Amino acid sequence: MNKINKLINELCPDGVEFRELGTCASIKRGKRVTKSELDSGKNIQYIVGE
């Protein structure tokens, strides 16, 4: 059993409701972030895909 399943069993003994992502969130394309715009003093992660 992986860590996520252990946490679900521990914190949500009755299970969790699963929904399709599109019913509870919207994914939109944002503006492109360049390396020069990133603040190297902060620990912020970016997910980039094309």
mmCIF file of the N, C-alpha and C atoms, coordinates in Angstrom:
data_MODEL
# 
_entry.id   MODEL 
# 
loop_
_atom_site.group_PDB 
_atom_site.id 
_atom_site.type_symbol 
_atom_site.label_atom_id 
_atom_site.label_alt_id 
_atom_site.label_comp_id 
_atom_site.label_asym_id 
_atom_site.label_entity_id 
_atom_site.label_seq_id 
_atom_site.pdbx_PDB_ins_code 
_atom_site.Cartn_x 
_atom_site.Cartn_y 
_atom_site.Cartn_z 
_atom_site.occupancy 
_atom_site.B_iso_or_equiv 
_atom_site.pdbx_formal_charge 
_atom_site.auth_seq_id 
_atom_site.auth_comp_id 
_atom_site.auth_asym_id 
_atom_site.auth_atom_id 
_atom_site.pdbx_PDB_model_num 
ATOM 1   N N  . MET A 1 1  ? 0.855   -1.188 0.000   1.00 0.00 ? 1  MET A N  1 
ATOM 2   C CA . MET A 1 1  ? 0.000   0.000  0.000   1.00 0.00 ? 1  MET A CA 1 
ATOM 3   C C  . MET A 1 1  ? 0.896   1.245  0.000   1.00 0.00 ? 1  MET A C  1 
ATOM 4   N N  . ASN A 1 2  ? 0.584   2.193  -0.866  1.00 0.00 ? 2  ASN A N  1 
ATOM 5   C CA . ASN A 1 2  ? 1.413   3.393  -0.924  1.00 0.00 ? 2  ASN A CA 1 
ATOM 6   C C  . ASN A 1 2  ? 0.969   4.428  0.115   1.00 0.00 ? 2  ASN A C  1 
ATOM 7   N N  . LYS A 1 3  ? 1.735   5.487  0.231   1.00 0.00 ? 3  LYS A N  1 
ATOM 8   C CA . LYS A 1 3  ? 1.485   6.500  1.257   1.00 0.00 ? 3  LYS A CA 1 
ATOM 9   C C  . LYS A 1 3  ? 0.113   7.167  1.104   1.00 0.00 ? 3  LYS A C  1 
ATOM 10  N N  . ILE A 1 4  ? -0.297  7.432  -0.119  1.00 0.00 ? 4  ILE A N  1 
ATOM 11  C CA . ILE A 1 4  ? -1.611  8.063  -0.348  1.00 0.00 ? 4  ILE A CA 1 
ATOM 12  C C  . ILE A 1 4  ? -2.726  7.161  0.170   1.00 0.00 ? 4  ILE A C  1 
ATOM 13  N N  . ASN A 1 5  ? -2.667  5.875  -0.157  1.00 0.00 ? 5  ASN A N  1 
ATOM 14  C CA . ASN A 1 5  ? -3.698  4.947  0.318   1.00 0.00 ? 5  ASN A CA 1 
ATOM 15  C C  . ASN A 1 5  ? -3.694  4.842  1.834   1.00 0.00 ? 5  ASN A C  1 
ATOM 16  N N  . LYS A 1 6  ? -2.528  4.862  2.444   1.00 0.00 ? 6  LYS A N  1 
ATOM 17  C CA . LYS A 1 6  ? -2.445  4.815  3.914   1.00 0.00 ? 6  LYS A CA 1 
ATOM 18  C C  . LYS A 1 6  ? -3.104  6.046  4.523   1.00 0.00 ? 6  LYS A C  1 
ATOM 19  N N  . LEU A 1 7  ? -2.829  7.229  3.955   1.00 0.00 ? 7  LEU A N  1 
ATOM 20  C CA . LEU A 1 7  ? -3.437  8.461  4.468   1.00 0.00 ? 7  LEU A CA 1 
ATOM 21  C C  . LEU A 1 7  ? -4.951  8.455  4.292   1.00 0.00 ? 7  LEU A C  1 
ATOM 22  N N  . ILE A 1 8  ? -5.432  7.989  3.148   1.00 0.00 ? 8  ILE A N  1 
ATOM 23  C CA . ILE A 1 8  ? -6.874  7.915  2.922   1.00 0.00 ? 8  ILE A CA 1 
ATOM 24  C C  . ILE A 1 8  ? -7.516  6.979  3.939   1.00 0.00 ? 8  ILE A C  1 
ATOM 25  N N  . ASN A 1 9  ? -6.916  5.819  4.159   1.00 0.00 ? 9  ASN A N  1 
ATOM 26  C CA . ASN A 1 9  ? -7.465  4.868  5.132   1.00 0.00 ? 9  ASN A CA 1 
ATOM 27  C C  . ASN A 1 9  ? -7.462  5.444  6.538   1.00 0.00 ? 9  ASN A C  1 
ATOM 28  N N  . GLU A 1 10 ? -6.424  6.200  6.874   1.00 0.00 ? 10 GLU A N  1 
ATOM 29  C CA . GLU A 1 10 ? -6.315  6.773  8.216   1.00 0.00 ? 10 GLU A CA 1 
ATOM 30  C C  . GLU A 1 10 ? -7.242  7.969  8.423   1.00 0.00 ? 10 GLU A C  1 
ATOM 31  N N  . LEU A 1 11 ? -7.266  8.876  7.444   1.00 0.00 ? 11 LEU A N  1 
ATOM 32  C CA . LEU A 1 11 ? -7.987  10.133 7.609   1.00 0.00 ? 11 LEU A CA 1 
ATOM 33  C C  . LEU A 1 11 ? -9.412  10.119 7.065   1.00 0.00 ? 11 LEU A C  1 
ATOM 34  N N  . CYS A 1 12 ? -9.707  9.187  6.180   1.00 0.00 ? 12 CYS A N  1 
ATOM 35  C CA . CYS A 1 12 ? -11.036 9.106  5.567   1.00 0.00 ? 12 CYS A CA 1 
ATOM 36  C C  . CYS A 1 12 ? -11.511 7.655  5.591   1.00 0.00 ? 12 CYS A C  1 
ATOM 37  N N  . PRO A 1 13 ? -11.821 7.127  6.771   1.00 0.00 ? 13 PRO A N  1 
ATOM 38  C CA . PRO A 1 13 ? -12.179 5.711  6.858   1.00 0.00 ? 13 PRO A CA 1 
ATOM 39  C C  . PRO A 1 13 ? -13.401 5.330  6.028   1.00 0.00 ? 13 PRO A C  1 
ATOM 40  N N  . ASP A 1 14 ? -14.266 6.295  5.720   1.00 0.00 ? 14 ASP A N  1 
ATOM 41  C CA . ASP A 1 14 ? -15.450 6.013  4.899   1.00 0.00 ? 14 ASP A CA 1 
ATOM 42  C C  . ASP A 1 14 ? -15.155 6.162  3.412   1.00 0.00 ? 14 ASP A C  1 
ATOM 43  N N  . GLY A 1 15 ? -13.889 6.440  3.078   1.00 0.00 ? 15 GLY A N  1 
ATOM 44  C CA . GLY A 1 15 ? -13.506 6.615  1.682   1.00 0.00 ? 15 GLY A CA 1 
ATOM 45  C C  . GLY A 1 15 ? -13.581 8.066  1.259   1.00 0.00 ? 15 GLY A C  1 
ATOM 46  N N  . VAL A 1 16 ? -13.270 8.310  0.018   1.00 0.00 ? 16 VAL A N  1 
ATOM 47  C CA . VAL A 1 16 ? -13.322 9.657  -0.544  1.00 0.00 ? 16 VAL A CA 1 
ATOM 48  C C  . VAL A 1 16 ? -14.144 9.638  -1.824  1.00 0.00 ? 16 VAL A C  1 
ATOM 49  N N  . GLU A 1 17 ? -14.731 10.762 -2.115  1.00 0.00 ? 17 GLU A N  1 
ATOM 50  C CA . GLU A 1 17 ? -15.529 10.876 -3.337  1.00 0.00 ? 17 GLU A CA 1 
ATOM 51  C C  . GLU A 1 17 ? -14.593 11.153 -4.514  1.00 0.00 ? 17 GLU A C  1 
ATOM 52  N N  . PHE A 1 18 ? -14.700 10.378 -5.547  1.00 0.00 ? 18 PHE A N  1 
ATOM 53  C CA . PHE A 1 18 ? -13.898 10.598 -6.741  1.00 0.00 ? 18 PHE A CA 1 
ATOM 54  C C  . PHE A 1 18 ? -14.761 11.278 -7.784  1.00 0.00 ? 18 PHE A C  1 
ATOM 55  N N  . ARG A 1 19 ? -14.206 12.313 -8.400  1.00 0.00 ? 19 ARG A N  1 
ATOM 56  C CA . ARG A 1 19 ? -14.898 13.033 -9.454  1.00 0.00 ? 19 ARG A CA 1 
ATOM 57  C C  . ARG A 1 19 ? -13.948 13.221 -10.625 1.00 0.00 ? 19 ARG A C  1 
ATOM 58  N N  . GLU A 1 20 ? -14.507 13.368 -11.789 1.00 0.00 ? 20 GLU A N  1 
ATOM 59  C CA . GLU A 1 20 ? -13.689 13.700 -12.936 1.00 0.00 ? 20 GLU A CA 1 
ATOM 60  C C  . GLU A 1 20 ? -13.173 15.121 -12.744 1.00 0.00 ? 20 GLU A C  1 
ATOM 61  N N  . LEU A 1 21 ? -11.938 15.347 -13.134 1.00 0.00 ? 21 LEU A N  1 
ATOM 62  C CA . LEU A 1 21 ? -11.300 16.636 -12.897 1.00 0.00 ? 21 LEU A CA 1 
ATOM 63  C C  . LEU A 1 21 ? -12.102 17.794 -13.463 1.00 0.00 ? 21 LEU A C  1 
ATOM 64  N N  . GLY A 1 22 ? -12.689 17.629 -14.611 1.00 0.00 ? 22 GLY A N  1 
ATOM 65  C CA . GLY A 1 22 ? -13.442 18.705 -15.246 1.00 0.00 ? 22 GLY A CA 1 
ATOM 66  C C  . GLY A 1 22 ? -14.687 19.122 -14.481 1.00 0.00 ? 22 GLY A C  1 
ATOM 67  N N  . THR A 1 23 ? -15.175 18.300 -13.541 1.00 0.00 ? 23 THR A N  1 
ATOM 68  C CA . THR A 1 23 ? -16.370 18.661 -12.778 1.00 0.00 ? 23 THR A CA 1 
ATOM 69  C C  . THR A 1 23 ? -16.046 19.518 -11.558 1.00 0.00 ? 23 THR A C  1 
ATOM 70  N N  . CYS A 1 24 ? -14.779 19.595 -11.168 1.00 0.00 ? 24 CYS A N  1 
ATOM 71  C CA . CYS A 1 24 ? -14.445 20.356 -9.963  1.00 0.00 ? 24 CYS A CA 1 
ATOM 72  C C  . CYS A 1 24 ? -13.304 21.352 -10.180 1.00 0.00 ? 24 CYS A C  1 
ATOM 73  N N  . ALA A 1 25 ? -12.759 21.425 -11.390 1.00 0.00 ? 25 ALA A N  1 
ATOM 74  C CA . ALA A 1 25 ? -11.670 22.357 -11.666 1.00 0.00 ? 25 ALA A CA 1 
ATOM 75  C C  . ALA A 1 25 ? -11.649 22.675 -13.152 1.00 0.00 ? 25 ALA A C  1 
ATOM 76  N N  . SER A 1 26 ? -11.006 23.768 -13.454 1.00 0.00 ? 26 SER A N  1 
ATOM 77  C CA . SER A 1 26 ? -10.801 24.090 -14.861 1.00 0.00 ? 26 SER A CA 1 
ATOM 78  C C  . SER A 1 26 ? -9.312  24.313 -15.079 1.00 0.00 ? 26 SER A C  1 
ATOM 79  N N  . ILE A 1 27 ? -8.842  23.844 -16.190 1.00 0.00 ? 27 ILE A N  1 
ATOM 80  C CA . ILE A 1 27 ? -7.434  23.993 -16.523 1.00 0.00 ? 27 ILE A CA 1 
ATOM 81  C C  . ILE A 1 27 ? -7.337  25.000 -17.651 1.00 0.00 ? 27 ILE A C  1 
ATOM 82  N N  . LYS A 1 28 ? -6.572  26.045 -17.412 1.00 0.00 ? 28 LYS A N  1 
ATOM 83  C CA . LYS A 1 28 ? -6.431  27.100 -18.408 1.00 0.00 ? 28 LYS A CA 1 
ATOM 84  C C  . LYS A 1 28 ? -4.958  27.324 -18.683 1.00 0.00 ? 28 LYS A C  1 
ATOM 85  N N  . ARG A 1 29 ? -4.687  27.704 -19.883 1.00 0.00 ? 29 ARG A N  1 
ATOM 86  C CA . ARG A 1 29 ? -3.315  28.047 -20.226 1.00 0.00 ? 29 ARG A CA 1 
ATOM 87  C C  . ARG A 1 29 ? -3.027  29.447 -19.719 1.00 0.00 ? 29 ARG A C  1 
ATOM 88  N N  . GLY A 1 30 ? -1.894  29.589 -19.103 1.00 0.00 ? 30 GLY A N  1 
ATOM 89  C CA . GLY A 1 30 ? -1.485  30.893 -18.607 1.00 0.00 ? 30 GLY A CA 1 
ATOM 90  C C  . GLY A 1 30 ? -0.432  31.506 -19.501 1.00 0.00 ? 30 GLY A C  1 
ATOM 91  N N  . LYS A 1 31 ? 0.171   32.553 -19.005 1.00 0.00 ? 31 LYS A N  1 
ATOM 92  C CA . LYS A 1 31 ? 1.222   33.174 -19.797 1.00 0.00 ? 31 LYS A CA 1 
ATOM 93  C C  . LYS A 1 31 ? 2.525   32.416 -19.606 1.00 0.00 ? 31 LYS A C  1 
ATOM 94  N N  . ARG A 1 32 ? 3.391   32.487 -20.561 1.00 0.00 ? 32 ARG A N  1 
ATOM 95  C CA . ARG A 1 32 ? 4.683   31.807 -20.509 1.00 0.00 ? 32 ARG A CA 1 
ATOM 96  C C  . ARG A 1 32 ? 5.579   32.530 -19.504 1.00 0.00 ? 32 ARG A C  1 
ATOM 97  N N  . VAL A 1 33 ? 6.247   31.776 -18.656 1.00 0.00 ? 33 VAL A N  1 
ATOM 98  C CA . VAL A 1 33 ? 7.165   32.332 -17.668 1.00 0.00 ? 33 VAL A CA 1 
ATOM 99  C C  . VAL A 1 33 ? 8.587   32.048 -18.137 1.00 0.00 ? 33 VAL A C  1 
ATOM 100 N N  . THR A 1 34 ? 9.382   33.110 -18.200 1.00 0.00 ? 34 THR A N  1 
ATOM 101 C CA . THR A 1 34 ? 10.766  32.938 -18.620 1.00 0.00 ? 34 THR A CA 1 
ATOM 102 C C  . THR A 1 34 ? 11.676  32.838 -17.396 1.00 0.00 ? 34 THR A C  1 
ATOM 103 N N  . LYS A 1 35 ? 12.870  32.329 -17.596 1.00 0.00 ? 35 LYS A N  1 
ATOM 104 C CA . LYS A 1 35 ? 13.818  32.156 -16.495 1.00 0.00 ? 35 LYS A CA 1 
ATOM 105 C C  . LYS A 1 35 ? 14.128  33.489 -15.819 1.00 0.00 ? 35 LYS A C  1 
ATOM 106 N N  . SER A 1 36 ? 14.196  34.551 -16.566 1.00 0.00 ? 36 SER A N  1 
ATOM 107 C CA . SER A 1 36 ? 14.524  35.861 -15.993 1.00 0.00 ? 36 SER A CA 1 
ATOM 108 C C  . SER A 1 36 ? 13.403  36.388 -15.092 1.00 0.00 ? 36 SER A C  1 
ATOM 109 N N  . GLU A 1 37 ? 12.174  35.876 -15.246 1.00 0.00 ? 37 GLU A N  1 
ATOM 110 C CA . GLU A 1 37 ? 11.051  36.319 -14.419 1.00 0.00 ? 37 GLU A CA 1 
ATOM 111 C C  . GLU A 1 37 ? 10.971  35.567 -13.090 1.00 0.00 ? 37 GLU A C  1 
ATOM 112 N N  . LEU A 1 38 ? 11.680  34.459 -12.979 1.00 0.00 ? 38 LEU A N  1 
ATOM 113 C CA . LEU A 1 38 ? 11.623  33.659 -11.763 1.00 0.00 ? 38 LEU A CA 1 
ATOM 114 C C  . LEU A 1 38 ? 12.459  34.307 -10.670 1.00 0.00 ? 38 LEU A C  1 
ATOM 115 N N  . ASP A 1 39 ? 11.968  34.258 -9.448  1.00 0.00 ? 39 ASP A N  1 
ATOM 116 C CA . ASP A 1 39 ? 12.688  34.785 -8.295  1.00 0.00 ? 39 ASP A CA 1 
ATOM 117 C C  . ASP A 1 39 ? 13.472  33.629 -7.679  1.00 0.00 ? 39 ASP A C  1 
ATOM 118 N N  . SER A 1 40 ? 14.778  33.633 -7.834  1.00 0.00 ? 40 SER A N  1 
ATOM 119 C CA . SER A 1 40 ? 15.591  32.513 -7.369  1.00 0.00 ? 40 SER A CA 1 
ATOM 120 C C  . SER A 1 40 ? 15.629  32.409 -5.844  1.00 0.00 ? 40 SER A C  1 
ATOM 121 N N  . GLY A 1 41 ? 15.167  33.403 -5.124  1.00 0.00 ? 41 GLY A N  1 
ATOM 122 C CA . GLY A 1 41 ? 15.181  33.375 -3.665  1.00 0.00 ? 41 GLY A CA 1 
ATOM 123 C C  . GLY A 1 41 ? 13.978  32.652 -3.066  1.00 0.00 ? 41 GLY A C  1 
ATOM 124 N N  . LYS A 1 42 ? 13.028  32.266 -3.889  1.00 0.00 ? 42 LYS A N  1 
ATOM 125 C CA . LYS A 1 42 ? 11.824  31.600 -3.394  1.00 0.00 ? 42 LYS A CA 1 
ATOM 126 C C  . LYS A 1 42 ? 11.758  30.183 -3.932  1.00 0.00 ? 42 LYS A C  1 
ATOM 127 N N  . ASN A 1 43 ? 11.172  29.301 -3.150  1.00 0.00 ? 43 ASN A N  1 
ATOM 128 C CA . ASN A 1 43 ? 11.050  27.900 -3.557  1.00 0.00 ? 43 ASN A CA 1 
ATOM 129 C C  . ASN A 1 43 ? 9.675   27.673 -4.162  1.00 0.00 ? 43 ASN A C  1 
ATOM 130 N N  . ILE A 1 44 ? 9.510   28.079 -5.415  1.00 0.00 ? 44 ILE A N  1 
ATOM 131 C CA . ILE A 1 44 ? 8.236   27.932 -6.125  1.00 0.00 ? 44 ILE A CA 1 
ATOM 132 C C  . ILE A 1 44 ? 8.468   26.996 -7.295  1.00 0.00 ? 44 ILE A C  1 
ATOM 133 N N  . GLN A 1 45 ? 7.623   25.980 -7.406  1.00 0.00 ? 45 GLN A N  1 
ATOM 134 C CA . GLN A 1 45 ? 7.768   25.024 -8.493  1.00 0.00 ? 45 GLN A CA 1 
ATOM 135 C C  . GLN A 1 45 ? 6.787   25.371 -9.613  1.00 0.00 ? 45 GLN A C  1 
ATOM 136 N N  . TYR A 1 46 ? 7.233   25.177 -10.839 1.00 0.00 ? 46 TYR A N  1 
ATOM 137 C CA . TYR A 1 46 ? 6.409   25.432 -12.004 1.00 0.00 ? 46 TYR A CA 1 
ATOM 138 C C  . TYR A 1 46 ? 6.276   24.133 -12.799 1.00 0.00 ? 46 TYR A C  1 
ATOM 139 N N  . ILE A 1 47 ? 5.111   23.908 -13.342 1.00 0.00 ? 47 ILE A N  1 
ATOM 140 C CA . ILE A 1 47 ? 4.891   22.775 -14.225 1.00 0.00 ? 47 ILE A CA 1 
ATOM 141 C C  . ILE A 1 47 ? 4.721   23.341 -15.624 1.00 0.00 ? 47 ILE A C  1 
ATOM 142 N N  . VAL A 1 48 ? 5.549   22.894 -16.517 1.00 0.00 ? 48 VAL A N  1 
ATOM 143 C CA . VAL A 1 48 ? 5.528   23.405 -17.879 1.00 0.00 ? 48 VAL A CA 1 
ATOM 144 C C  . VAL A 1 48 ? 5.272   22.251 -18.827 1.00 0.00 ? 48 VAL A C  1 
ATOM 145 N N  . GLY A 1 49 ? 4.347   22.423 -19.711 1.00 0.00 ? 49 GLY A N  1 
ATOM 146 C CA . GLY A 1 49 ? 4.069   21.398 -20.703 1.00 0.00 ? 49 GLY A CA 1 
ATOM 147 C C  . GLY A 1 49 ? 3.579   22.032 -21.983 1.00 0.00 ? 49 GLY A C  1 
ATOM 148 N N  . GLU A 1 50 ? 3.741   21.315 -23.047 1.00 0.00 ? 50 GLU A N  1 
ATOM 149 C CA . GLU A 1 50 ? 3.282   21.863 -24.320 1.00 0.00 ? 50 GLU A CA 1 
ATOM 150 C C  . GLU A 1 50 ? 2.497   20.819 -25.058 1.00 0.00 ? 50 GLU A C  1 
# 
